[in-house]
Amino acid sequence: MSQLSRHAVAGLALACCALGWSAPGMAHDDGGSRRQCDVRSLRGTYLFTATGFFIPPGAPAAVPKAIMEVLKFTGDGVVTTPGITLSRNGIVDVIDQGSNGTYTLKSDCRGTVTFADGPMFNIYVSRREDELWMMQTAPFSPTFQGKATRVDPDSDWR
């Protein structure tokens, strides 16, 4: 075997070893077994920010939408919205109290949020439970997604 071939084989072997050592770290970045989620995983106050579009009933085209929303998860499947700033097609509304809702969370950290006034979201919660990604699935044919970040783990908003 030529010296170039030996170096290539040695380099490939080192790369494989490095990947083998790092793969467990990628799969379990917390150094332990994978955590299981349930509704108790979401507790505290989160700030949800999102942008996208929706098609209002009877509208000929999609309309831009953006939101900053305070979400308070109670750890028992209930979510409240004590503050919202919403822009739809450039018209901004500041709402002191939004619609309450419910949420579900499977052991793989995927779930749903459903608000009493209609919006529904699919969600994914981070293992540290400090972030969740939300994509609206109904109503009005939305293309609307964003992220909620925990801003306070336990305290009441206001």
Backbone as JSON Lines, residues from 0, in Angstrom:
{"i":0,"aa":"M","n":[0.85,-1.17,0.0],"ca":[0.0,0.0,0.0],"c":[0.9,1.23,0.0]}
{"i":1,"aa":"S","n":[0.55,2.2,-0.82],"ca":[1.37,3.41,-0.9],"c":[1.19,4.25,0.36]}
{"i":2,"aa":"Q","n":[2.13,5.18,0.56],"ca":[2.06,6.05,1.73],"c":[0.8,6.9,1.7]}
{"i":3,"aa":"L","n":[0.39,7.37,0.51],"ca":[-0.83,8.17,0.37],"c":[-2.06,7.34,0.76]}
{"i":4,"aa":"S","n":[-2.1,6.08,0.33],"ca":[-3.23,5.21,0.67],"c":[-3.28,4.95,2.18]}
{"i":5,"aa":"R","n":[-2.09,4.74,2.82],"ca":[-2.06,4.52,4.26],"c":[-2.56,5.74,5.02]}
{"i":6,"aa":"H","n":[-2.2,6.93,4.55],"ca":[-2.67,8.16,5.2],"c":[-4.17,8.32,5.02]}
{"i":7,"aa":"A","n":[-4.68,7.96,3.85],"ca":[-6.12,8.06,3.6],"c":[-6.88,7.1,4.51]}
{"i":8,"aa":"V","n":[-6.37,5.86,4.63],"ca":[-7.02,4.87,5.5],"c":[-6.95,5.32,6.96]}
{"i":9,"aa":"A","n":[-5.81,5.84,7.38],"ca":[-5.66,6.3,8.77],"c":[-6.59,7.48,9.03]}
{"i":10,"aa":"G","n":[-6.68,8.4,8.07],"ca":[-7.58,9.55,8.24],"c":[-9.03,9.11,8.32]}
{"i":11,"aa":"L","n":[-9.42,8.15,7.48],"ca":[-10.78,7.63,7.5],"c":[-11.08,6.94,8.83]}
{"i":12,"aa":"A","n":[-10.12,6.18,9.33],"ca":[-10.31,5.5,10.62],"c":[-10.48,6.51,11.75]}
{"i":13,"aa":"L","n":[-9.66,7.57,11.74],"ca":[-9.8,8.6,12.77],"c":[-11.15,9.31,12.68]}
{"i":14,"aa":"A","n":[-11.59,9.6,11.46],"ca":[-12.88,10.26,11.28],"c":[-14.01,9.38,11.8]}
{"i":15,"aa":"C","n":[-13.94,8.08,11.5],"ca":[-14.98,7.16,11.99],"c":[-15.0,7.09,13.51]}
{"i":16,"aa":"C","n":[-13.81,7.06,14.12],"ca":[-13.74,7.05,15.59],"c":[-14.34,8.33,16.17]}
{"i":17,"aa":"A","n":[-14.0,9.46,15.57],"ca":[-14.53,10.74,16.06],"c":[-16.04,10.77,15.96]}
{"i":18,"aa":"L","n":[-16.58,10.29,14.85],"ca":[-18.04,10.25,14.7],"c":[-18.66,9.31,15.72]}
{"i":19,"aa":"G","n":[-18.04,8.17,15.95],"ca":[-18.56,7.23,16.92],"c":[-18.58,7.79,18.33]}
{"i":20,"aa":"W","n":[-17.54,8.55,18.69],"ca":[-17.5,9.15,20.02],"c":[-18.47,10.31,20.16]}
{"i":21,"aa":"S","n":[-18.72,11.03,19.08],"ca":[-19.6,12.2,19.2],"c":[-21.06,11.86,19.04]}
{"i":22,"aa":"A","n":[-21.4,10.77,18.39],"ca":[-22.81,10.43,18.15],"c":[-23.62,10.3,19.44]}
{"i":23,"aa":"P","n":[-23.11,9.63,20.49],"ca":[-23.9,9.59,21.72],"c":[-24.15,10.98,22.3]}
{"i":24,"aa":"G","n":[-23.19,11.87,22.16],"ca":[-23.38,13.23,22.64],"c":[-24.46,13.96,21.87]}
{"i":25,"aa":"M","n":[-24.58,13.69,20.57],"ca":[-25.62,14.34,19.79],"c":[-26.99,13.78,20.15]}
{"i":26,"aa":"A","n":[-27.05,12.5,20.39],"ca":[-28.34,11.89,20.7],"c":[-28.81,12.24,22.1]}
{"i":27,"aa":"H","n":[-27.87,12.42,23.02],"ca":[-28.21,12.68,24.42],"c":[-27.34,13.81,24.92]}
{"i":28,"aa":"D","n":[-27.59,15.03,24.46],"ca":[-26.72,16.14,24.81],"c":[-26.76,16.51,26.29]}
{"i":29,"aa":"D","n":[-27.68,15.93,27.04],"ca":[-27.73,16.21,28.46],"c":[-26.94,15.17,29.26]}
{"i":30,"aa":"G","n":[-26.27,14.24,28.56],"ca":[-25.44,13.26,29.23],"c":[-26.21,12.1,29.83]}
{"i":31,"aa":"G","n":[-27.5,12.06,29.67],"ca":[-28.3,10.98,30.25],"c":[-29.29,10.43,29.26]}
{"i":32,"aa":"S","n":[-30.23,9.69,29.76],"ca":[-31.23,9.11,28.88],"c":[-32.21,10.21,28.41]}
{"i":33,"aa":"R","n":[-32.86,9.93,27.32],"ca":[-33.77,10.91,26.73],"c":[-34.96,11.12,27.66]}
{"i":34,"aa":"R","n":[-35.26,12.39,27.93],"ca":[-36.34,12.77,28.81],"c":[-37.69,12.53,28.12]}
{"i":35,"aa":"Q","n":[-38.67,12.17,28.9],"ca":[-40.03,12.0,28.41],"c":[-40.84,13.25,28.75]}
{"i":36,"aa":"C","n":[-41.66,13.71,27.82],"ca":[-42.5,14.88,28.05],"c":[-43.9,14.47,28.46]}
{"i":37,"aa":"D","n":[-44.58,15.36,29.16],"ca":[-46.02,15.29,29.39],"c":[-46.49,16.71,29.68]}
{"i":38,"aa":"V","n":[-47.76,16.92,29.98],"ca":[-48.27,18.29,30.15],"c":[-47.55,19.04,31.26]}
{"i":39,"aa":"R","n":[-46.98,18.33,32.24],"ca":[-46.24,18.99,33.32],"c":[-44.94,19.61,32.83]}
{"i":40,"aa":"S","n":[-44.49,19.22,31.63],"ca":[-43.24,19.76,31.07],"c":[-43.35,21.25,30.76]}
{"i":41,"aa":"L","n":[-44.56,21.72,30.47],"ca":[-44.76,23.14,30.18],"c":[-45.37,23.8,31.4]}
{"i":42,"aa":"R","n":[-44.56,24.62,32.05],"ca":[-45.01,25.35,33.23],"c":[-44.26,26.67,33.27]}
{"i":43,"aa":"G","n":[-44.99,27.75,33.4],"ca":[-44.37,29.06,33.48],"c":[-44.84,29.97,32.36]}
{"i":44,"aa":"T","n":[-44.18,31.12,32.27],"ca":[-44.55,32.16,31.32],"c":[-43.58,32.14,30.14]}
{"i":45,"aa":"Y","n":[-44.12,32.1,28.94],"ca":[-43.35,32.07,27.7],"c":[-43.75,33.27,26.85]}
{"i":46,"aa":"L","n":[-42.81,33.76,26.03],"ca":[-43.12,34.79,25.06],"c":[-43.06,34.15,23.68]}
{"i":47,"aa":"F","n":[-44.21,34.15,22.99],"ca":[-44.35,33.57,21.65],"c":[-44.23,34.68,20.62]}
{"i":48,"aa":"T","n":[-43.32,34.53,19.68],"ca":[-43.2,35.47,18.57],"c":[-43.29,34.67,17.28]}
{"i":49,"aa":"A","n":[-44.07,35.18,16.32],"ca":[-44.27,34.46,15.08],"c":[-44.61,35.42,13.95]}
{"i":50,"aa":"T","n":[-44.33,34.97,12.75],"ca":[-44.72,35.7,11.54],"c":[-45.21,34.71,10.51]}
{"i":51,"aa":"G","n":[-45.97,35.24,9.57],"ca":[-46.47,34.39,8.5],"c":[-47.63,35.05,7.78]}
{"i":52,"aa":"F","n":[-48.5,34.21,7.25],"ca":[-49.65,34.67,6.46],"c":[-50.86,33.84,6.81]}
{"i":53,"aa":"F","n":[-52.04,34.39,6.54],"ca":[-53.28,33.62,6.63],"c":[-54.23,34.16,5.57]}
{"i":54,"aa":"I","n":[-55.23,33.35,5.26],"ca":[-56.23,33.74,4.27],"c":[-57.56,33.9,4.99]}
{"i":55,"aa":"P","n":[-58.0,35.16,5.23],"ca":[-59.28,35.37,5.89],"c":[-60.44,34.89,5.01]}
{"i":56,"aa":"P","n":[-61.57,34.53,5.61],"ca":[-62.72,34.09,4.82],"c":[-63.1,35.16,3.8]}
{"i":57,"aa":"G","n":[-63.25,34.75,2.55],"ca":[-63.67,35.65,1.48],"c":[-62.57,36.51,0.89]}
{"i":58,"aa":"A","n":[-61.37,36.43,1.44],"ca":[-60.27,37.25,0.92],"c":[-59.68,36.58,-0.32]}
{"i":59,"aa":"P","n":[-59.25,37.39,-1.3],"ca":[-58.71,36.82,-2.53],"c":[-57.25,36.35,-2.4]}
{"i":60,"aa":"A","n":[-56.56,36.8,-1.34],"ca":[-55.14,36.46,-1.21],"c":[-54.73,36.39,0.25]}
{"i":61,"aa":"A","n":[-53.54,35.85,0.47],"ca":[-52.99,35.75,1.81],"c":[-52.66,37.13,2.36]}
{"i":62,"aa":"V","n":[-52.78,37.27,3.68],"ca":[-52.54,38.52,4.38],"c":[-51.41,38.29,5.39]}
{"i":63,"aa":"P","n":[-50.44,39.22,5.5],"ca":[-49.37,39.03,6.49],"c":[-49.88,39.14,7.92]}
{"i":64,"aa":"K","n":[-49.24,38.37,8.8],"ca":[-49.63,38.34,10.21],"c":[-48.37,38.2,11.05]}
{"i":65,"aa":"A","n":[-48.3,38.93,12.17],"ca":[-47.2,38.81,13.12],"c":[-47.78,38.92,14.52]}
{"i":66,"aa":"I","n":[-47.11,38.28,15.49],"ca":[-47.62,38.29,16.85],"c":[-46.49,38.26,17.87]}
{"i":67,"aa":"M","n":[-46.72,38.93,18.99],"ca":[-45.96,38.75,20.24],"c":[-47.03,38.45,21.27]}
{"i":68,"aa":"E","n":[-46.93,37.29,21.9],"ca":[-48.0,36.85,22.8],"c":[-47.41,36.23,24.05]}
{"i":69,"aa":"V","n":[-47.9,36.65,25.2],"ca":[-47.51,36.04,26.47],"c":[-48.38,34.8,26.67]}
{"i":70,"aa":"L","n":[-47.73,33.66,26.84],"ca":[-48.43,32.39,27.09],"c":[-48.06,31.91,28.48]}
{"i":71,"aa":"K","n":[-49.06,31.58,29.28],"ca":[-48.8,31.05,30.6],"c":[-49.31,29.6,30.64]}
{"i":72,"aa":"F","n":[-48.36,28.66,30.72],"ca":[-48.69,27.24,30.8],"c":[-48.73,26.86,32.28]}
{"i":73,"aa":"T","n":[-49.8,26.19,32.68],"ca":[-50.02,25.89,34.1],"c":[-49.5,24.53,34.55]}
{"i":74,"aa":"G","n":[-49.02,23.71,33.6],"ca":[-48.51,22.39,33.96],"c":[-49.58,21.33,34.06]}
{"i":75,"aa":"D","n":[-50.84,21.69,33.74],"ca":[-51.93,20.71,33.82],"c":[-52.78,20.67,32.55]}
{"i":76,"aa":"G","n":[-52.23,21.19,31.44],"ca":[-52.96,21.16,30.17],"c":[-53.73,22.44,29.86]}
{"i":77,"aa":"V","n":[-53.59,23.46,30.69],"ca":[-54.3,24.73,30.46],"c":[-53.26,25.8,30.12]}
{"i":78,"aa":"V","n":[-53.59,26.65,29.12],"ca":[-52.75,27.78,28.76],"c":[-53.6,29.04,28.75]}
{"i":79,"aa":"T","n":[-53.07,30.11,29.32],"ca":[-53.76,31.41,29.3],"c":[-52.9,32.39,28.53]}
{"i":80,"aa":"T","n":[-53.54,33.48,28.06],"ca":[-52.83,34.49,27.26],"c":[-53.09,35.87,27.86]}
{"i":81,"aa":"P","n":[-52.27,36.27,28.84],"ca":[-52.5,37.55,29.51],"c":[-52.04,38.79,28.74]}
{"i":82,"aa":"G","n":[-51.52,38.64,27.54],"ca":[-51.13,39.81,26.77],"c":[-50.75,39.46,25.35]}
{"i":83,"aa":"I","n":[-51.25,40.25,24.37],"ca":[-51.0,39.97,22.96],"c":[-50.8,41.29,22.21]}
{"i":84,"aa":"T","n":[-49.82,41.31,21.32],"ca":[-49.73,42.35,20.3],"c":[-49.78,41.64,18.97]}
{"i":85,"aa":"L","n":[-50.77,41.96,18.15],"ca":[-51.05,41.25,16.91],"c":[-51.14,42.23,15.76]}
{"i":86,"aa":"S","n":[-50.47,41.92,14.67],"ca":[-50.56,42.71,13.44],"c":[-51.09,41.83,12.33]}
{"i":87,"aa":"R","n":[-52.19,42.25,11.74],"ca":[-52.78,41.56,10.59],"c":[-52.89,42.56,9.45]}
{"i":88,"aa":"N","n":[-52.12,42.31,8.4],"ca":[-52.11,43.19,7.23],"c":[-51.75,44.63,7.62]}
{"i":89,"aa":"G","n":[-50.86,44.76,8.61],"ca":[-50.38,46.07,9.03],"c":[-51.23,46.79,10.05]}
{"i":90,"aa":"I","n":[-52.34,46.2,10.44],"ca":[-53.21,46.79,11.46],"c":[-52.85,46.14,12.8]}
{"i":91,"aa":"V","n":[-52.35,46.95,13.74],"ca":[-51.85,46.43,15.01],"c":[-52.92,46.55,16.1]}
{"i":92,"aa":"D","n":[-53.13,45.45,16.81],"ca":[-54.03,45.41,17.97],"c":[-53.22,45.01,19.2]}
{"i":93,"aa":"V","n":[-53.44,45.72,20.31],"ca":[-52.87,45.33,21.6],"c":[-54.03,44.84,22.44]}
{"i":94,"aa":"I","n":[-53.93,43.58,22.87],"ca":[-55.03,42.91,23.57],"c":[-54.54,42.54,24.97]}
{"i":95,"aa":"D","n":[-55.26,43.03,26.0],"ca":[-54.84,42.77,27.38],"c":[-55.07,41.32,27.8]}
{"i":96,"aa":"Q","n":[-56.1,40.69,27.32],"ca":[-56.39,39.31,27.7],"c":[-56.88,38.56,26.48]}
{"i":97,"aa":"G","n":[-56.13,37.55,26.07],"ca":[-56.53,36.73,24.94],"c":[-57.37,35.55,25.39]}
{"i":98,"aa":"S","n":[-57.64,34.69,24.45],"ca":[-58.44,33.5,24.7],"c":[-57.61,32.44,25.43]}
{"i":99,"aa":"N","n":[-58.21,31.78,26.4],"ca":[-57.56,30.66,27.06],"c":[-57.64,29.44,26.17]}
{"i":100,"aa":"G","n":[-56.87,28.42,26.51],"ca":[-56.89,27.21,25.71],"c":[-56.4,26.01,26.48]}
{"i":101,"aa":"T","n":[-56.21,24.94,25.74],"ca":[-55.7,23.69,26.31],"c":[-54.52,23.23,25.47]}
{"i":102,"aa":"Y","n":[-53.7,22.37,26.07],"ca":[-52.59,21.79,25.32],"c":[-52.4,20.34,25.7]}
{"i":103,"aa":"T","n":[-51.84,19.6,24.75],"ca":[-51.47,18.21,24.95],"c":[-49.99,18.07,24.67]}
{"i":104,"aa":"L","n":[-49.38,17.06,25.24],"ca":[-47.96,16.82,24.98],"c":[-47.69,15.33,25.1]}
{"i":105,"aa":"K","n":[-47.18,14.75,24.01],"ca":[-46.84,13.33,23.99],"c":[-45.45,13.13,24.6]}
{"i":106,"aa":"S","n":[-45.1,11.89,24.87],"ca":[-43.82,11.58,25.5],"c":[-42.63,11.99,24.62]}
{"i":107,"aa":"D","n":[-42.82,12.1,23.29],"ca":[-41.73,12.51,22.4],"c":[-41.64,14.04,22.26]}
{"i":108,"aa":"C","n":[-42.37,14.76,23.11],"ca":[-42.34,16.23,23.19],"c":[-43.06,16.93,22.05]}
{"i":109,"aa":"R","n":[-43.89,16.21,21.29],"ca":[-44.75,16.83,20.28],"c":[-46.15,16.93,20.87]}
{"i":110,"aa":"G","n":[-46.88,17.99,20.48],"ca":[-48.22,18.14,21.0],"c":[-49.02,19.15,20.23]}
{"i":111,"aa":"T","n":[-50.07,19.63,20.88],"ca":[-50.97,20.6,20.27],"c":[-51.36,21.67,21.29]}
{"i":112,"aa":"V","n":[-51.69,22.85,20.78],"ca":[-52.31,23.9,21.57],"c":[-53.57,24.3,20.83]}
{"i":113,"aa":"T","n":[-54.7,24.37,21.53],"ca":[-55.97,24.76,20.94],"c":[-56.57,25.87,21.79]}
{"i":114,"aa":"F","n":[-56.79,27.03,21.17],"ca":[-57.38,28.16,21.89],"c":[-58.89,28.15,21.7]}
{"i":115,"aa":"A","n":[-59.62,28.61,22.71],"ca":[-61.09,28.58,22.7],"c":[-61.68,29.36,21.54]}
{"i":116,"aa":"D","n":[-60.98,30.4,21.05],"ca":[-61.52,31.19,19.95],"c":[-61.11,30.68,18.58]}
{"i":117,"aa":"G","n":[-60.51,29.48,18.5],"ca":[-60.29,28.85,17.2],"c":[-58.88,28.47,16.79]}
{"i":118,"aa":"P","n":[-57.85,29.3,17.0],"ca":[-56.53,28.91,16.52],"c":[-56.03,27.61,17.13]}
{"i":119,"aa":"M","n":[-55.43,26.79,16.28],"ca":[-54.86,25.51,16.69],"c":[-53.42,25.45,16.2]}
{"i":120,"aa":"F","n":[-52.53,24.87,17.02],"ca":[-51.11,24.79,16.7],"c":[-50.59,23.39,16.97]}
{"i":121,"aa":"N","n":[-49.66,22.94,16.13],"ca":[-48.83,21.8,16.46],"c":[-47.59,22.38,17.14]}
{"i":122,"aa":"I","n":[-47.09,21.69,18.17],"ca":[-45.94,22.2,18.91],"c":[-44.88,21.11,19.09]}
{"i":123,"aa":"Y","n":[-43.65,21.57,19.32],"ca":[-42.55,20.7,19.73],"c":[-41.81,21.41,20.85]}
{"i":124,"aa":"V","n":[-41.6,20.72,21.97],"ca":[-40.97,21.31,23.15],"c":[-39.53,20.82,23.26]}
{"i":125,"aa":"S","n":[-38.61,21.75,23.58],"ca":[-37.21,21.37,23.76],"c":[-37.06,20.5,25.0]}
{"i":126,"aa":"R","n":[-35.98,19.73,25.04],"ca":[-35.73,18.86,26.19],"c":[-35.58,19.64,27.48]}
{"i":127,"aa":"R","n":[-35.07,20.86,27.4],"ca":[-34.91,21.66,28.62],"c":[-36.22,22.35,29.0]}
{"i":128,"aa":"E","n":[-37.22,22.22,28.17],"ca":[-38.56,22.77,28.42],"c":[-38.58,24.29,28.45]}
{"i":129,"aa":"D","n":[-37.53,24.93,27.92],"ca":[-37.47,26.38,27.94],"c":[-37.84,27.01,26.59]}
{"i":130,"aa":"E","n":[-38.05,26.19,25.57],"ca":[-38.47,26.67,24.26],"c":[-39.47,25.71,23.66]}
{"i":131,"aa":"L","n":[-40.37,26.27,22.86],"ca":[-41.23,25.43,22.05],"c":[-41.46,26.1,20.72]}
{"i":132,"aa":"W","n":[-41.57,25.28,19.71],"ca":[-41.82,25.77,18.36],"c":[-43.28,25.48,18.05]}
{"i":133,"aa":"M","n":[-43.95,26.46,17.45],"ca":[-45.39,26.36,17.21],"c":[-45.69,26.67,15.75]}
{"i":134,"aa":"M","n":[-46.54,25.85,15.13],"ca":[-47.02,26.1,13.77],"c":[-48.54,26.03,13.78]}
{"i":135,"aa":"Q","n":[-49.16,27.11,13.32],"ca":[-50.63,27.15,13.3],"c":[-51.14,26.22,12.21]}
{"i":136,"aa":"T","n":[-52.15,25.43,12.57],"ca":[-52.73,24.47,11.63],"c":[-54.16,24.82,11.24]}
{"i":137,"aa":"A","n":[-54.82,25.71,11.98],"ca":[-56.19,26.12,11.66],"c":[-56.49,27.38,12.45]}
{"i":138,"aa":"P","n":[-57.46,28.15,12.14],"ca":[-58.27,28.16,10.91],"c":[-57.65,29.08,9.85]}
{"i":139,"aa":"F","n":[-58.36,29.28,8.76],"ca":[-58.04,30.24,7.7],"c":[-56.8,29.9,6.9]}
{"i":140,"aa":"S","n":[-56.5,28.65,6.64],"ca":[-55.38,28.26,5.8],"c":[-54.1,29.01,6.13]}
{"i":141,"aa":"P","n":[-53.6,28.92,7.36],"ca":[-52.45,29.72,7.75],"c":[-51.12,29.16,7.25]}
{"i":142,"aa":"T","n":[-50.16,30.03,7.09],"ca":[-48.75,29.69,7.0],"c":[-48.12,30.57,8.06]}
{"i":143,"aa":"F","n":[-48.11,30.07,9.29],"ca":[-47.78,30.91,10.44],"c":[-47.04,30.07,11.46]}
{"i":144,"aa":"Q","n":[-45.79,30.44,11.76],"ca":[-45.01,29.66,12.71],"c":[-44.05,30.56,13.46]}
{"i":145,"aa":"G","n":[-43.64,30.09,14.64],"ca":[-42.7,30.85,15.45],"c":[-42.24,30.05,16.64]}
{"i":146,"aa":"K","n":[-41.59,30.74,17.56],"ca":[-41.0,30.09,18.73],"c":[-41.44,30.82,20.0]}
{"i":147,"aa":"A","n":[-41.7,30.04,21.03],"ca":[-41.99,30.58,22.35],"c":[-40.82,30.25,23.27]}
{"i":148,"aa":"T","n":[-40.34,31.27,24.0],"ca":[-39.21,31.11,24.91],"c":[-39.67,31.41,26.32]}
{"i":149,"aa":"R","n":[-39.3,30.53,27.26],"ca":[-39.69,30.75,28.65],"c":[-38.98,31.98,29.18]}
{"i":150,"aa":"V","n":[-39.77,32.91,29.73],"ca":[-39.2,34.14,30.31],"c":[-39.29,34.1,31.83]}
{"i":151,"aa":"D","n":[-40.12,33.23,32.38],"ca":[-40.21,33.07,33.82],"c":[-40.8,31.7,34.11]}
{"i":152,"aa":"P","n":[-40.08,30.87,34.85],"ca":[-40.54,29.49,35.05],"c":[-41.76,29.32,35.94]}
{"i":153,"aa":"D","n":[-41.97,30.21,36.91],"ca":[-43.05,29.94,37.86],"c":[-43.94,31.12,38.2]}
{"i":154,"aa":"S","n":[-43.46,32.32,38.04],"ca":[-44.23,33.45,38.58],"c":[-45.46,33.78,37.75]}
{"i":155,"aa":"D","n":[-46.37,34.47,38.39],"ca":[-47.57,34.93,37.72],"c":[-47.25,36.15,36.86]}
{"i":156,"aa":"W","n":[-47.94,36.27,35.74],"ca":[-47.82,37.44,34.9],"c":[-48.8,38.45,35.44]}
{"i":157,"aa":"R","n":[-48.32,39.59,35.88],"ca":[-49.08,40.71,36.46],"c":[-49.37,40.49,37.89]}
